[in-house]
Structure formats: C-alpha cells, structure tokens
Amino acid sequence: MSENTATKPRKQRSRFRDPINEHRHFRLTESRVAIAGHPIHAMLVTYPIALTFSTLGADALYWWTGDLFWPRAGLWAAGVGFIMGLLAGVVGMVELLIVPGIRIRAASWTHFILAVMLLALLGGNWGLRLGDPAGTVLPWGILLSMLAAGMTAMTGWHGGKLVFDYGVGTHKAHSDPP
C-alpha cells in the first residue's frame, strides 16, 4: 500500500465540516434577557414546572381522600402554572428570537415547540376546572395532569440539554473566543 492511499481518506475527512458549528454566531448563546447576569427564563420556568406537578398531586390526593380542598388547590395550581408558563414562554421566545446562537440550534426549536404544546395542555387543564373543580378531576382532570407532567418532563429535558450540552443562557467568560 502506498503512502498516498493511506493518507487520502484522512485528507477527505478534513474537508467535511459542520456548517452550523462554523457559523460566526454559533457560540453566541449568552442570555440577553437577564438580571445581573441571571437569565429570567431560567428563573421563571421553575414555577410552571412545580405547579404542573402540584396539580397532579392535588388530583391524586382528591382521588385518594375525596376532600374538596384538593380540587380547589388543583384549580389554583393549574391557573397560576399556566399564567407563569405564559410569562416564561414569552421570555424564552424573546431569547430564541434575539440570540443568534440559540436560534441556530434545532434543539432550541424542539424545546420551543414542546413548550407551546405544554402551554396548550396547561391552559386546557385550567379551563376544564373553571366551571366545576371537583366534578372535572376524575377522569379528565387527572389525565390532563398526567399528560402535562409527562410533557413537562420532556420539555425540561430539552431545556436542560440546551443549558448543559450547549451552554445556552449561561454566562461565558470573556476569554472564550466568540
């Protein structure tokens, strides 16, 4: 085997580059909607996450105990979770649209689509409960709560992937190259 054929595949491999990774804005992922360097989206998403699971917990406790306190607690948890989810969604959408390094990643758009679907579920769950909080818990309220909890897990996993794998929304040291 000649020396040229042994090195030829290596030269061909060097030609293949990821055009997204080489994009000049790829590494610009620092949050621009922040207070003292702390991203507002990351602060806001904790509320709809906690309240989604609280709604599921209230539904399960109502099913188990029959106490009418739990449907009222679930109604409030669903409503406040939806409203806080809207706030977090608006901030996240602004980040998505104004930060080029976030916008260029497919994972950002997946997270966005899942979050919009989750907001629809949260709003539907809250709207279902408005008329009769106790009467709608079984079976539809608890089913929507379980579906919303599952969607929250998927959406949160994608959001975590953006932060931990790509550094989206994190503060970069000034010595890092752009």
C-alpha positions as CSV (number, residue, x, y, z in Angstrom):
1,M,0.0,0.0,0.0
2,S,1.5,3.3,-1.0
3,E,1.8,6.2,1.3
4,N,-0.6,8.4,-0.7
5,T,-3.6,5.9,-0.4
6,A,-3.1,5.7,3.4
7,T,-3.3,9.4,3.8
8,K,-6.0,10.1,1.2
9,P,-9.0,9.2,3.4
10,R,-7.6,11.5,6.2
11,K,-7.5,14.4,3.8
12,Q,-11.0,13.7,2.6
13,R,-12.3,13.6,6.2
14,S,-10.8,17.1,6.9
15,R,-13.0,18.5,4.1
16,F,-16.2,17.6,5.9
17,R,-17.2,20.4,8.3
18,D,-20.3,21.1,10.2
19,P,-21.5,24.4,8.7
20,I,-23.6,25.3,11.7
21,N,-20.7,24.8,14.1
22,E,-18.6,27.1,11.9
23,H,-21.3,29.8,11.7
24,R,-20.0,33.0,13.2
25,H,-22.9,33.3,15.7
26,F,-22.9,29.7,16.8
27,R,-21.2,30.4,20.1
28,L,-23.2,33.5,21.0
29,T,-25.6,31.8,23.4
30,E,-25.4,34.1,26.5
31,S,-28.8,35.3,27.7
32,R,-29.8,38.8,26.8
33,V,-32.9,38.9,29.0
34,A,-31.3,38.7,32.4
35,I,-31.0,40.5,35.7
36,A,-27.4,40.9,36.9
37,G,-26.3,38.1,34.5
38,H,-29.1,35.7,35.7
39,P,-31.4,34.6,32.9
40,I,-35.0,35.4,33.6
41,H,-36.4,32.5,31.6
42,A,-34.5,30.0,33.8
43,M,-35.9,31.7,36.9
44,L,-39.5,31.7,35.6
45,V,-39.7,28.1,34.4
46,T,-39.4,26.8,37.9
47,Y,-42.9,28.0,38.7
48,P,-44.9,26.2,35.9
49,I,-42.8,23.1,36.5
50,A,-43.6,23.0,40.2
51,L,-47.2,23.9,39.7
52,T,-47.8,21.3,37.0
53,F,-46.7,18.6,39.4
54,S,-48.6,20.2,42.2
55,T,-51.8,20.0,40.1
56,L,-51.2,16.3,39.5
57,G,-50.5,15.8,43.2
58,A,-53.8,17.7,44.1
59,D,-55.7,15.5,41.7
60,A,-54.2,12.3,43.1
61,L,-54.9,13.4,46.7
62,Y,-58.5,14.2,45.8
63,W,-58.9,10.8,44.2
64,W,-57.4,9.2,47.3
65,T,-59.2,11.2,50.0
66,G,-62.3,12.8,48.5
67,D,-61.6,16.0,50.3
68,L,-62.9,19.0,48.4
69,F,-59.9,21.1,49.3
70,W,-57.8,19.3,46.7
71,P,-59.8,20.2,43.6
72,R,-59.7,23.9,44.7
73,A,-55.9,23.6,45.2
74,G,-55.6,21.9,41.8
75,L,-57.6,24.7,40.2
76,W,-55.3,27.4,41.6
77,A,-52.2,25.4,40.8
78,A,-53.3,24.9,37.2
79,G,-54.2,28.5,36.7
80,V,-51.1,30.0,38.2
81,G,-48.9,27.4,36.5
82,F,-50.5,28.4,33.1
83,I,-50.0,32.1,33.7
84,M,-46.4,31.7,34.9
85,G,-45.8,29.4,31.9
86,L,-47.0,32.1,29.6
87,L,-44.6,34.6,31.2
88,A,-41.7,32.1,30.9
89,G,-42.7,31.3,27.4
90,V,-42.7,35.0,26.3
91,V,-39.2,35.5,27.8
92,G,-38.0,32.2,26.2
93,M,-39.4,33.2,22.9
94,V,-37.6,36.6,23.1
95,E,-34.4,34.8,23.9
96,L,-34.9,32.4,21.0
97,L,-35.5,35.3,18.5
98,I,-32.8,37.7,19.6
99,V,-29.9,35.4,20.4
100,P,-28.3,34.0,17.2
101,G,-26.6,31.1,18.9
102,I,-29.8,29.9,20.4
103,R,-31.9,30.5,17.2
104,I,-29.5,28.5,15.1
105,R,-29.8,25.2,17.1
106,A,-32.5,22.7,16.2
107,A,-32.8,21.7,19.8
108,S,-33.9,25.2,20.7
109,W,-36.8,24.9,18.2
110,T,-37.7,21.5,19.6
111,H,-37.8,22.9,23.1
112,F,-39.9,25.8,21.8
113,I,-42.5,23.5,20.1
114,L,-42.8,21.2,23.1
115,A,-43.2,24.3,25.4
116,V,-46.0,25.7,23.3
117,M,-47.7,22.2,23.3
118,L,-47.3,22.1,27.1
119,L,-48.8,25.6,27.4
120,A,-51.9,24.4,25.5
121,L,-52.2,21.5,27.9
122,L,-51.9,23.7,30.9
123,G,-54.4,26.1,29.6
124,G,-56.8,23.3,28.7
125,N,-56.4,21.7,32.2
126,W,-57.1,25.1,33.9
127,G,-60.1,25.8,31.6
128,L,-61.6,22.4,32.3
129,R,-61.5,23.1,36.0
130,L,-63.0,26.6,36.0
131,G,-66.7,25.5,35.9
132,D,-66.7,22.6,38.4
133,P,-63.3,22.0,40.0
134,A,-64.4,18.8,41.8
135,G,-66.5,17.3,39.0
136,T,-63.8,17.5,36.4
137,V,-60.9,16.0,38.3
138,L,-62.0,12.4,37.5
139,P,-61.2,11.2,34.9
140,W,-60.3,14.1,32.6
141,G,-58.5,16.4,35.0
142,I,-56.2,13.8,36.3
143,L,-55.5,12.5,32.8
144,L,-54.6,16.0,31.6
145,S,-52.5,16.5,34.7
146,M,-50.6,13.2,33.9
147,L,-50.1,14.2,30.3
148,A,-48.9,17.7,31.3
149,A,-46.5,16.2,33.8
150,G,-45.0,14.0,31.1
151,M,-44.8,16.9,28.7
152,T,-43.1,19.0,31.4
153,A,-40.5,16.2,31.8
154,M,-39.8,16.1,28.0
155,T,-39.7,19.9,27.7
156,G,-37.5,20.3,30.7
157,W,-35.1,17.6,29.4
158,H,-34.7,19.5,26.2
159,G,-34.2,22.8,28.1
160,G,-31.6,21.1,30.3
161,K,-29.9,19.8,27.2
162,L,-29.7,23.3,25.8
163,V,-28.1,24.6,29.0
164,F,-25.8,21.7,29.9
165,D,-24.7,20.5,26.5
166,Y,-24.7,23.8,24.6
167,G,-24.3,26.4,27.3
168,V,-27.4,28.2,26.2
169,G,-28.3,31.1,28.5
170,T,-25.1,30.8,30.6
171,H,-22.6,33.4,31.2
172,K,-19.4,33.0,29.2
173,A,-16.0,34.0,30.4
174,H,-14.6,37.0,28.5
175,S,-11.6,34.9,27.5
176,D,-13.7,32.5,25.4
177,P,-13.5,33.0,21.7
178,P,-16.8,34.1,20.1
